[in-house]
């Protein structure tokens, strides 16, 4: 596996998600006294391998090939005894039990002082290394202690790397996440174990470590943001909006009207009074908070009061556009667009009022019942109804002394009367009212639909 590509992908991912990395401790092995070497953790024979800090295996940046004597010290596993040849990360793998070489090794090298990780989370231990050895027999392990070195725990076995074309080890970078138990610790320590089974099958280089450090991944700061469907609405209407903040975990809203919320997306957002309001969002995470605000305008809605006086319905909202309606169907009354409307018959009426700011509303229906008509409006007594404009009147009703036809705006219509048959002259289609008044002045009104 090519660790260079893995590390490159890791840093690209960190950059993509806005995560920054901070080093809270590092050691480059230039002061060997900071380390305690060759602590026995098991059987160690007379020719056991040893931990050494020197530039016999010189440190090189990840991606470079091993060199010796370059002045950059590393922690590495070397050999000792009669059968030891070479320096640097060169070790004696043993003779497989033939009785000449006794190289069984179980030794530890540890940093001798406590490392503080107080107020730090999301920790990793990172280092550059070369090493082949022998999988499961001659290998190194990263270890850690959270109690100042009293007890040690294996973190991860160091997988064999690779070599360059010249046979030297290829320096490779490795990053290993530390467990949560290492966070907020005043007494963290880091070390390495080396094991050699003496079977004679291992391959140089053994293991060399350089540029050791402990890092923390710092989550990105939150960014507060939200969008609105509009920056102005009419009174009694509501905004729709979306919280588009990033990297936040908590939210605090102030809507500028005395209301607030801690929901991510509180809905709906309504205002009952006109004016300007400042909507403020505070988005937070463990790193801190960010604030953003937008100003919105709530426009005055029309006043929808109605007054009926002297046979006229008047809207109490001046200086507006008007459209009168016939209730309960809210049918538009053609031509009825002034502030006042004179209803032709008893019934229910409403009006749409639109202000210059574009705000519009529809009034409640007002019931008109005192126009002198004694009977309810009915479609009975006229037939056929609906029809093409010519209809007959029930003979019992035909004795009325006066007959008139009106459209829904109250305009009297021309008609032809032949016996008890009436024809509405106008070519217009729609709803008409036929009013009949008897000799006593009592009125009866019939509705007629011309198709």
C-alpha positions in Angstrom: 0.0 0.0 0.0 1.3 3.4 -0.9 1.1 5.5 2.3 2.1 8.7 0.4 -1.2 8.6 -1.4 -3.1 7.9 1.8 -1.6 10.8 3.5 -2.2 13.1 0.6 -5.8 12.0 0.5 -6.1 12.6 4.3 -4.8 16.2 4.0 -7.1 16.9 1.0 -10.0 15.6 3.1 -9.1 17.8 6.0 -8.8 20.8 3.8 -12.2 20.0 2.1 -14.0 19.8 5.4 -12.3 22.9 6.8 -10.5 21.0 9.5 -7.2 22.4 10.5 -4.4 20.5 12.2 -2.3 21.7 15.2 0.8 20.1 16.7 0.6 20.0 20.5 3.9 18.0 21.0 6.8 16.9 18.8 10.2 15.2 19.2 12.9 14.8 16.6 15.3 12.6 18.7 18.1 15.2 18.6 18.4 14.9 22.4 18.7 11.2 23.2 18.5 11.9 27.0 14.8 12.6 26.6 14.2 8.9 25.9 14.5 5.7 28.0 15.8 2.9 25.8 15.8 -0.9 25.9 13.3 -1.5 28.7 12.8 -5.3 28.8 9.2 -6.4 28.2 10.0 -10.2 27.9 12.8 -12.6 26.9 16.0 -10.9 25.7 18.9 -13.1 24.6 22.6 -12.3 24.6 22.4 -11.1 21.0 19.1 -9.3 21.4 18.5 -6.3 19.2 18.8 -2.8 20.8 17.2 0.6 20.5 19.6 3.3 19.4 19.3 7.0 18.9 21.9 8.3 16.3 22.3 9.4 12.8 23.7 6.0 11.8 20.2 5.8 10.3 19.8 9.4 9.2 16.4 10.9 9.1 15.0 11.8 5.7 11.6 13.4 4.8 8.8 11.0 3.8 9.3 9.9 0.3 13.1 9.8 0.5 15.5 6.8 0.7 17.5 5.9 3.8 21.0 7.4 4.3 23.6 7.3 7.0 25.5 10.0 8.8 23.5 13.0 7.6 23.4 14.6 11.0 19.6 13.9 11.5 19.2 11.5 14.4 16.5 8.9 14.5 15.3 6.2 16.9 16.1 2.9 15.3 16.6 -0.8 16.1 20.2 -2.0 15.6 22.2 -5.1 16.5 24.9 -6.1 19.0 27.2 -9.0 19.7 29.6 -11.1 17.7 27.3 -11.7 14.8 26.3 -8.0 14.4 27.3 -6.4 11.1 26.5 -2.9 9.9 25.0 0.1 11.7 21.7 2.0 11.4 18.4 0.1 11.1 20.3 -3.2 10.7 19.4 -6.0 12.9 20.3 -9.7 13.5 17.2 -11.8 12.9 18.7 -14.9 14.6 19.6 -18.3 13.3 16.3 -20.2 13.7 17.5 -22.2 16.7 20.8 -23.5 15.3 22.6 -22.5 18.4 25.0 -19.9 17.0 23.0 -16.7 17.4 20.6 -15.9 20.3 18.7 -12.8 19.2 15.3 -13.1 20.7 14.2 -9.6 21.6 11.4 -7.9 23.6 12.4 -4.3 24.3 10.7 -0.9 24.7 11.8 2.7 24.0 9.7 5.4 25.6 9.7 9.1 26.0 10.8 9.8 29.5 8.5 12.8 30.4 4.8 13.4 30.6 3.0 15.0 27.6 0.1 17.2 28.4 -3.0 17.0 26.2 -5.2 19.1 28.4 -8.0 20.9 26.5 -7.2 18.9 23.4 -9.4 16.4 21.5 -9.3 14.4 18.3 -5.6 13.4 18.8 -3.3 11.5 16.5 0.3 10.3 16.8 2.3 10.8 13.6 5.8 9.9 12.5 8.0 9.0 9.6 9.5 5.5 9.5 11.3 2.9 7.5 11.0 -0.8 8.3 10.6 -4.3 6.8 11.5 -6.9 9.5 9.2 -9.9 9.4 5.4 -9.7 9.8 4.1 -11.1 13.0 7.7 -12.1 14.2 10.1 -9.2 13.9 8.1 -6.0 14.1 7.5 -2.7 16.0 4.4 -1.6 17.9 3.3 2.0 18.9 2.4 2.1 22.6 1.0 4.7 24.9 0.5 5.4 28.6 -1.9 7.8 30.3 -0.6 7.5 33.8 3.0 8.7 33.4 4.4 5.4 32.2 3.1 3.0 35.0 1.0 1.0 32.5 1.3 0.8 28.8 -1.2 -0.1 26.1 -0.5 -1.3 22.5 -1.9 1.2 20.0 -1.0 -0.3 16.6 1.5 -2.6 15.0 3.7 -0.8 12.5 3.1 -2.4 9.1 6.1 -3.2 6.9 6.9 -0.4 4.5 8.9 -0.8 1.3 12.4 -0.2 0.0 13.9 2.0 -2.7 15.5 0.7 -5.8 18.9 0.8 -4.1 17.7 -1.4 -1.3 17.5 1.3 1.3 14.3 1.8 3.2 11.7 4.2 1.8 10.7 6.8 4.4 6.9 6.7 4.9 4.6 8.9 7.0 2.1 7.3 9.3 -0.7 8.9 11.3 -2.6 6.9 13.9 -5.7 8.2 15.8 -5.2 8.1 19.6 -8.1 6.9 21.7 -10.3 9.2 23.7 -8.5 8.2 26.9 -5.5 10.1 25.7 -7.5 13.4 25.5 -7.3 15.9 28.4 -4.5 14.0 30.0 -1.6 15.6 32.0 0.5 12.5 31.8 0.4 11.0 28.3 3.6 9.2 27.2 4.5 7.6 23.8 6.8 4.7 23.1 7.7 1.8 20.8 8.1 -1.9 21.4 10.3 -4.1 19.2 10.0 -7.9 19.0 12.4 -10.4 17.3 11.5 -14.2 17.3 15.1 -15.3 16.4 13.9 -17.4 13.5 16.4 -15.9 11.1 13.9 -14.9 8.5 13.7 -11.1 8.9 14.8 -8.5 6.4 16.6 -5.2 6.9 15.8 -2.4 7.5 14.5 -3.2 11.0 12.7 -0.1 12.2 13.6 3.6 12.4 11.4 6.4 13.6 11.7 10.2 13.0 9.7 13.4 13.3 7.4 12.1 16.0 4.5 14.4 17.0 1.1 14.4 18.5 -1.5 16.5 16.6 -5.1 17.6 17.1 -7.7 18.1 14.4 -9.4 21.4 15.1 -13.0 21.5 13.8 -13.8 24.5 11.6 -15.4 27.6 13.1 -19.2 27.9 12.5 -20.5 30.1 9.8 -24.0 31.6 10.4 -26.2 32.1 7.4 -29.9 31.9 6.3 -31.9 32.7 3.3 -35.4 34.2 3.0 -38.0 33.8 0.3 -38.4 37.6 0.3 -37.1 40.6 2.2 -40.6 42.1 2.6 -44.1 40.8 3.2 -47.5 42.2 4.0 -48.8 42.4 7.5 -50.3 39.1 8.8 -48.3 37.1 6.2 -45.3 34.9 7.0 -41.7 34.5 5.8 -40.4 31.1 4.7 -36.7 30.8 5.2 -33.9 28.2 5.4 -31.0 27.9 7.8 -27.9 27.5 5.6 -25.3 27.8 8.4 -22.3 25.4 8.2 -20.4 23.5 10.9 -22.8 24.7 13.7 -24.4 22.5 16.4 -26.6 25.0 18.2 -28.6 28.0 17.0 -30.2 31.0 18.6 -32.7 33.1 16.7 -34.0 36.6 17.5 -36.8 37.7 15.2 -36.8 41.3 16.3 -40.5 41.2 17.4 -39.9 39.9 20.9 -39.9 36.2 19.8 -36.9 33.9 19.7 -36.1 30.2 19.0 -33.3 27.7 19.4 -34.6 25.4 16.6 -32.5 24.9 13.5 -35.3 25.9 11.2 -38.2 27.5 13.1 -41.3 27.9 10.9 -43.4 29.9 10.1 -42.1 33.4 10.7 -45.0 35.7 10.9 -45.5 39.4 11.8 -48.8 41.0 12.8 -47.6 44.6 12.9 -46.0 46.7 10.0 -42.5 48.0 10.3 -38.8 46.9 9.9 -37.5 44.0 11.9 -33.9 42.7 12.3 -33.7 38.9 12.2 -30.5 37.7 13.9 -29.0 34.2 13.9 -26.2 33.1 16.2 -24.7 29.7 15.2 -22.2 28.0 17.5 -20.1 24.9 17.9 -17.3 23.9 20.4 -14.9 26.4 18.6 -17.1 29.4 19.1 -20.0 31.3 17.6 -20.8 33.3 14.5 -23.6 35.9 14.0 -25.5 37.1 11.0 -28.5 39.5 10.6 -31.0 40.5 7.9 -33.4 43.3 8.0 -37.0 42.6 6.7 -39.9 44.9 6.0 -43.5 44.2 7.0 -45.9 46.3 4.9 -49.1 47.9 6.1 -52.2 45.7 5.2 -55.4 47.4 4.2 -58.1 48.1 6.8 -61.0 45.8 5.9 -63.9 47.5 7.7 -67.2 48.0 5.8 -70.1 50.4 6.5 -73.6 50.1 5.1 -75.5 53.4 5.0 -78.3 54.8 2.8 -78.3 51.7 0.6 -74.6 51.8 0.0 -71.7 49.6 1.2 -68.5 51.6 1.8 -65.0 50.4 2.3 -63.4 52.2 5.3 -59.9 52.0 3.6 -59.4 55.1 1.5 -57.0 55.5 -1.4 -56.9 52.0 -2.6 -58.1 49.7 -5.5 -61.4 47.9 -4.9 -63.2 44.9 -6.4 -66.6 44.0 -5.0 -67.7 40.4 -4.7 -70.9 38.4 -4.4 -70.9 36.0 -1.4 -70.6 33.3 -0.5 -69.0 32.2 -3.8 -66.9 35.4 -3.9 -67.9 35.9 -7.5 -66.5 39.1 -9.0 -69.1 41.7 -9.7 -68.1 43.2 -13.1 -67.6 47.0 -13.0 -67.9 47.2 -9.2 -64.5 48.8 -8.5 -65.1 52.0 -6.5 -64.9 52.6 -2.8 -68.7 52.3 -2.6 -71.1 49.7 -3.9 -74.9 49.9 -4.2 -76.3 46.4 -3.9 -79.4 45.8 -6.1 -80.9 43.3 -3.7 -80.5 41.8 -0.3 -77.7 39.4 0.0 -74.1 39.0 1.1 -71.2 41.1 -0.3 -67.5 41.5 0.2 -64.6 43.6 -1.3 -61.0 43.0 -2.2 -58.9 46.0 -1.2 -55.4 46.6 -2.6 -53.0 49.3 -1.4 -50.4 51.1 -3.4 -47.7 49.0 -1.6 -49.2 45.9 -3.2 -50.8 44.5 0.0 -54.2 43.1 -0.6 -56.9 41.5 1.5 -60.6 40.3 1.2 -63.1 41.5 3.7 -65.6 39.4 5.6 -69.0 39.1 3.9 -71.5 41.7 5.0 -75.2 40.7 5.1 -77.6 43.2 3.5 -81.2 42.5 4.5 -83.1 45.8 4.7 -83.5 46.9 1.0 -87.3 46.6 1.3 -87.5 43.1 -0.2 -89.9 40.9 1.7 -88.9 37.6 0.2 -85.7 35.7 -0.1 -84.0 35.5 -3.4 -85.0 32.4 -5.2 -84.6 30.7 -8.5 -88.0 29.1 -8.3 -90.9 30.6 -10.3 -88.8 31.1 -13.5 -88.4 28.4 -16.1 -86.4 27.2 -17.8 -83.6 28.4 -15.4 -80.8 28.3 -16.4 -81.7 29.3 -19.9 -80.7 31.2 -23.0 -82.2 34.5 -21.8 -85.9 33.8 -22.5 -88.0 32.4 -19.6 -91.5 32.3 -18.4 -92.9 33.4 -15.1 -95.2 31.2 -13.0 -98.8 32.3 -13.7 -99.5 32.8 -10.0 -96.6 35.3 -9.8 -97.4 37.0 -13.1 -100.2 39.1 -11.4 -97.4 41.4 -10.0 -97.9 44.9 -11.3 -94.3 45.7 -11.9 -91.4 43.6 -13.3 -87.7 44.6 -13.7 -84.4 42.8 -14.5 -81.0 43.8 -13.0 -77.5 42.5 -13.4 -75.2 41.8 -10.5 -73.9 45.4 -10.5 -77.4 46.8 -10.0 -77.9 48.1 -13.6 -81.4 47.7 -14.9 -81.6 45.6 -18.1 -83.7 46.1 -21.2 -86.3 43.3 -21.7 -89.1 42.1 -23.9 -92.3 41.1 -22.2 -94.9 39.0 -24.0 -97.6 37.6 -21.8 -95.8 35.8 -19.0 -92.6 35.4 -21.1 -89.6 37.6 -20.7 -86.5 37.9 -22.9 -83.4 39.7 -21.6 -82.1 41.8 -24.5 -78.5 42.0 -23.5 -76.0 39.6 -25.2 -74.1 39.2 -21.9 -74.3 36.0 -20.0 -74.2 35.6 -16.3 -76.4 36.0 -13.2 -79.4 38.4 -13.3 -82.1 39.3 -10.8 -85.8 39.6 -11.7 -87.7 41.8 -9.3 -91.5 41.7 -9.0 -93.5 44.3 -7.0 -97.1 43.9 -6.2 -99.8 46.5 -5.7 -99.0 46.6 -2.0 -95.3 47.4 -2.6 -94.0 44.0 -1.5 -91.1 42.8 -3.6 -90.0 39.3 -4.6 -86.6 38.7 -6.3 -85.7 35.7 -8.4 -82.2 34.8 -9.6 -81.8 33.8 -13.2 -78.7 32.4 -14.9 -78.3 33.1 -18.6 -75.9 30.7 -20.3 
